[in-house]
Amino acid sequence: MIELGAHDLATVDMGGVRKQISLALLDGVQIDDYVIVHAGYALTLLNQAEALQTLALFEQMKLDQAASGSAP
């Protein structure tokens, strides 16, 4: 989470792409928190260790796809 806005809205950075999302389904989200987003809504709050592990897995999947020549 990079910015909290009015009316349960926030801005997140998704791999360098900034998107506005709704926080209507979560309470207590703060700047620098990690959330799982689907269809424009933050669904789950992750702790930093979980988030970093998940991001590392996504990066590894991207590298594996590139090495095998398959498109994402």
Secondary structure, 3 states (H helix, E strand, C coil): CCEECCCCEEEEEECCEEEEEECCCCCCCCCCCEEEEECCEEEEEECHHHHHHHHHHHHHHHHHHHHHCCCC
